[in-house]
Amino acid sequence: MRKFQFFLLVEAVLLAMGLVTILADNWSSFILILAIVLMALRFYNQDSRNNFLLTVSLLLLFLIFMLNPYIILAIVFGVVYVIINHFSQVKKKNRYALIQFQKETLTAKPSRNQWIGAAEHTSSDTYAFDDLNIIRVSGSDLIDLTDVIVTGKDNVIVIRKVFGPTKILVPIDVSVKLDVSSIYGSVRFFDFAEYDLRNETIKLWQPEEQRSLKTVKIIVSSLAGDVEVVRQ
């Protein structure tokens, strides 16, 4: 709160000094008084005959304010205060979040995205399924779930890429819900007919597998590329 009061005090001093220097000059004070009189006449009389003169005087007054060194200092000081205050608030929030994480045990496992080239994705080194979130520019992707232990129905694989084919190998006992959005591409879902996508979105699943205890939801968004889901 004291910093804000100091900011208001400095701004008031700079603006007051700027106004004093403007009024000290004959032409500047004349234009300021003229603009105030024209605005008052327009407010009370609702007369639009002096609109041109009012616009010109306000434009000149704006240029006078912008060329005044005290006004410029007030603007720069205000911008610097806002930037410093913003970063201090962000730092304070991050510090609070860190304290909260220390109370509630947080586990982080960062991994780099391979944007270009062929890539083979496995869920984890321990062969327990872990949700996948992949961002790619171009390249072919192979996701092999045959050696992964899949349990439950909340398993998700999200792939966002610009160009390239995607192939997912799925075990026999795991049901799949496929959601593909593409500008130009094709979708092959197990042994069913192939679908061509032209700026379309398609969702595929087998109703008889809704009772399955193991389900993986696969979401693929691409500009161009084929998607294939195969039983292995």
BELFEN-V247146 format. One record per residue. RES is the residue in three letters. OMEGA is omega in radians with two decimals (* if undefined). D_LAST is the distance of its C-alpha to the last C-alpha in Angstrom with 2 decimals. Layout:
BEGIN
<<RES | OMEGA | D_LAST> <RES | OMEGA | D_LAST>>
END
This chain:
BEGIN
<<MET | 3.13 | 65.25> <ARG | 3.10 | 67.85> <LYS | 3.13 | 65.79> <PHE | 3.09 | 65.71> <GLN | 3.08 | 69.47> <PHE | 3.10 | 70.07> <PHE | 3.13 | 67.96> <LEU | -3.14 | 70.05> <LEU | -3.14 | 73.26> <VAL | 3.12 | 72.42> <GLU | 3.14 | 71.28> <ALA | 3.13 | 74.50> <VAL | -3.13 | 76.65> <LEU | 3.13 | 75.00> <LEU | 3.11 | 75.18> <ALA | 3.12 | 78.80> <MET | 3.08 | 79.78> <GLY | 3.12 | 78.09> <LEU | 3.12 | 79.99> <VAL | 3.13 | 83.25> <THR | 3.08 | 82.87> <ILE | 3.14 | 82.06> <LEU | 3.13 | 85.15> <ALA | 3.12 | 87.26> <ASP | -3.04 | 86.83> <ASN | -3.12 | 88.92> <TRP | 3.14 | 86.53> <SER | 3.13 | 83.50> <SER | 3.11 | 85.43> <PHE | -3.14 | 86.78> <ILE | 3.12 | 83.34> <LEU | -3.14 | 82.01> <ILE | 3.12 | 84.97> <LEU | 3.14 | 84.72> <ALA | 3.14 | 81.03> <ILE | 3.14 | 81.74> <VAL | -3.14 | 84.74> <LEU | 3.09 | 82.82> <MET | 3.10 | 79.94> <ALA | 3.11 | 82.49> <LEU | 3.12 | 84.27> <ARG | -3.12 | 81.05> <PHE | -3.05 | 80.06> <TYR | -3.05 | 83.42> <ASN | -3.09 | 84.45> <GLN | -3.10 | 81.10> <ASP | -3.10 | 82.60> <SER | -3.11 | 80.35> <ARG | -3.10 | 83.15> <ASN | -3.10 | 82.55> <ASN | -3.12 | 78.77> <PHE | 3.14 | 79.07> <LEU | 3.12 | 81.40> <LEU | 3.13 | 79.22> <THR | -3.14 | 76.07> <VAL | -3.13 | 77.91> <SER | 3.11 | 79.39> <LEU | 3.09 | 76.03> <LEU | 3.09 | 74.45> <LEU | 3.12 | 77.31> <LEU | 3.09 | 77.07> <PHE | 3.11 | 73.35> <LEU | 3.11 | 74.14> <ILE | 3.12 | 76.92> <PHE | -3.09 | 74.64> <MET | 3.12 | 71.91> <LEU | 3.14 | 74.48> <ASN | -3.06 | 75.93> <PRO | -3.14 | 74.85> <TYR | 3.09 | 74.93> <ILE | 3.11 | 72.68> <ILE | 3.09 | 70.24> <LEU | 3.12 | 70.31> <ALA | 3.13 | 69.69> <ILE | -3.14 | 66.60> <VAL | 3.13 | 65.23> <PHE | 3.10 | 65.92> <GLY | 3.13 | 64.15> <VAL | 3.13 | 61.03> <VAL | 3.13 | 60.97> <TYR | -3.14 | 61.44> <VAL | -3.12 | 58.58> <ILE | -3.13 | 56.19> <ILE | -3.13 | 57.26> <ASN | 3.13 | 57.10> <HIS | -3.12 | 53.60> <PHE | 3.10 | 52.23> <SER | 3.10 | 54.07> <GLN | 3.12 | 52.52> <VAL | 3.13 | 49.00> <LYS | 3.14 | 49.75> <LYS | 3.12 | 51.11> <LYS | 3.11 | 48.01> <ASN | 3.12 | 45.76> <ARG | 3.08 | 48.01> <TYR | 3.13 | 47.78> <ALA | 3.14 | 43.99> <LEU | 3.10 | 43.99> <ILE | 3.13 | 46.24> <GLN | 3.14 | 43.99> <PHE | -3.14 | 40.93> <GLN | 3.12 | 42.94> <LYS | -3.01 | 43.68> <GLU | -3.06 | 40.16> <THR | -3.14 | 37.88> <LEU | 3.09 | 35.66> <THR | -3.13 | 32.65> <ALA | 3.11 | 31.72> <LYS | -3.12 | 28.82> <PRO | 3.08 | 29.47> <SER | -3.11 | 27.15> <ARG | 3.07 | 27.95> <ASN | 3.05 | 26.33> <GLN | -2.99 | 25.46> <TRP | -3.02 | 26.82> <ILE | 3.07 | 26.38> <GLY | 3.12 | 24.01> <ALA | -3.11 | 20.39> <ALA | 3.06 | 18.75> <GLU | -3.04 | 15.65> <HIS | 2.99 | 15.67> <THR | -3.04 | 14.77> <SER | 3.12 | 16.15> <SER | -3.14 | 18.68> <ASP | -3.08 | 19.81> <THR | 3.11 | 19.97> <TYR | 2.96 | 16.28> <ALA | -3.03 | 17.64> <PHE | 3.06 | 16.55> <ASP | -3.10 | 19.23> <ASP | -3.14 | 19.76> <LEU | 3.06 | 19.39> <ASN | -2.97 | 22.20> <ILE | 3.05 | 22.01> <ILE | -3.07 | 24.89> <ARG | 3.01 | 24.78> <VAL | 3.09 | 27.28> <SER | -3.14 | 25.28> <GLY | 3.11 | 22.38> <SER | -3.12 | 18.68> <ASP | 3.06 | 16.35> <LEU | 3.11 | 12.84> <ILE | -3.05 | 11.69> <ASP | 3.12 | 9.02> <LEU | -3.05 | 8.85> <THR | -3.13 | 6.67> <ASP | -3.11 | 10.17> <VAL | 3.10 | 12.15> <ILE | -3.13 | 14.06> <VAL | 3.09 | 14.20> <THR | 3.08 | 17.37> <GLY | -3.07 | 19.55> <LYS | -3.07 | 19.53> <ASP | -3.13 | 21.11> <ASN | -3.03 | 18.26> <VAL | 3.00 | 18.82> <ILE | -3.13 | 17.60> <VAL | 3.14 | 20.40> <ILE | 3.07 | 20.43> <ARG | -3.08 | 23.79> <LYS | 3.13 | 24.37> <VAL | -3.07 | 26.82> <PHE | 3.05 | 25.05> <GLY | 3.14 | 21.78> <PRO | 3.12 | 18.23> <THR | 3.13 | 15.50> <LYS | -3.13 | 11.73> <ILE | 3.08 | 9.55> <LEU | -3.02 | 5.93> <VAL | 3.07 | 5.83> <PRO | -3.07 | 5.40> <ILE | -3.03 | 6.55> <ASP | -3.13 | 10.04> <VAL | 3.08 | 10.57> <SER | -3.03 | 12.48> <VAL | 2.94 | 13.05> <LYS | -3.03 | 16.46> <LEU | 3.12 | 16.62> <ASP | -3.07 | 20.06> <VAL | 3.06 | 20.73> <SER | -3.05 | 24.23> <SER | 3.03 | 25.17> <ILE | 3.12 | 28.34> <TYR | -3.13 | 26.77> <GLY | 3.12 | 23.14> <SER | -3.12 | 20.47> <VAL | 3.05 | 17.52> <ARG | -3.05 | 14.57> <PHE | -3.09 | 12.88> <PHE | -3.08 | 9.97> <ASP | -3.12 | 12.01> <PHE | -3.11 | 15.29> <ALA | -3.12 | 18.14> <GLU | 3.13 | 18.43> <TYR | 3.05 | 20.95> <ASP | -3.13 | 23.51> <LEU | 3.06 | 25.00> <ARG | -3.05 | 28.61> <ASN | -3.06 | 29.77> <GLU | 3.03 | 27.80> <THR | -3.13 | 25.57> <ILE | 3.08 | 22.95> <LYS | -3.07 | 21.27> <LEU | 3.01 | 18.39> <TRP | 3.12 | 17.18> <GLN | -3.09 | 16.97> <PRO | -3.11 | 20.21> <GLU | -3.14 | 19.12> <GLU | -3.12 | 16.75> <GLN | -3.14 | 19.74> <ARG | -3.13 | 20.52> <SER | -3.13 | 17.29> <LEU | -3.13 | 18.23> <LYS | -3.08 | 15.34> <THR | 3.05 | 15.35> <VAL | 3.06 | 14.69> <LYS | -3.10 | 17.06> <ILE | 3.14 | 16.38> <ILE | -3.12 | 19.64> <VAL | 3.07 | 20.00> <SER | -3.10 | 23.55> <SER | 3.05 | 24.39> <LEU | 3.09 | 27.29> <ALA | 3.13 | 25.39> <GLY | -3.14 | 21.80> <ASP | 3.11 | 18.69> <VAL | -3.12 | 15.85> <GLU | 3.09 | 12.37> <VAL | -3.00 | 9.68> <VAL | 2.99 | 6.30> <ARG | -3.13 | 3.78> <GLN | * | 0.00>>
END
